[in-house]
């Protein structure tokens, strides 16, 4: 039984390593191809307009690429934050509406008595309200200004 698991693990590991090696080789080849394309463009623009304009054209090209990557990163960050907030809302709602939790609370109220539990319920509600307010007012944890 364990031998089959070990064989599966070895097979999956070797396949993953082989595929990772192919991806690395592909990235290296694409990087070299991109470098040659940039050099060819630089030489073509330098022959036609001069080296200053060729440098400016290269700078503008990479600036545009950087801005596009920055825009994609910002959009992905915004979507991840929205998913995180949605998951937090679902989690907080599901805890309070869990039937097992409600049944346990009702059973506890029957056993102990509502008069004895009233101060505990009030303190719990206060603590829950403070935690909810604190979570809404807290700044972003990533330390990046969105301004």
MOJO-V557852 format. One record per pair of residues at least 24 apart in sequence whose C-alpha atoms are under 10 Angstrom apart, sorted by the first residue. I is the first residue (numbers start at 1). J is the second residue. Records with the same first field share a line. If there is no record, write none. Layout:
I = J + J
//
This chain:
74 = 146
81 = 140
92 = 132
//
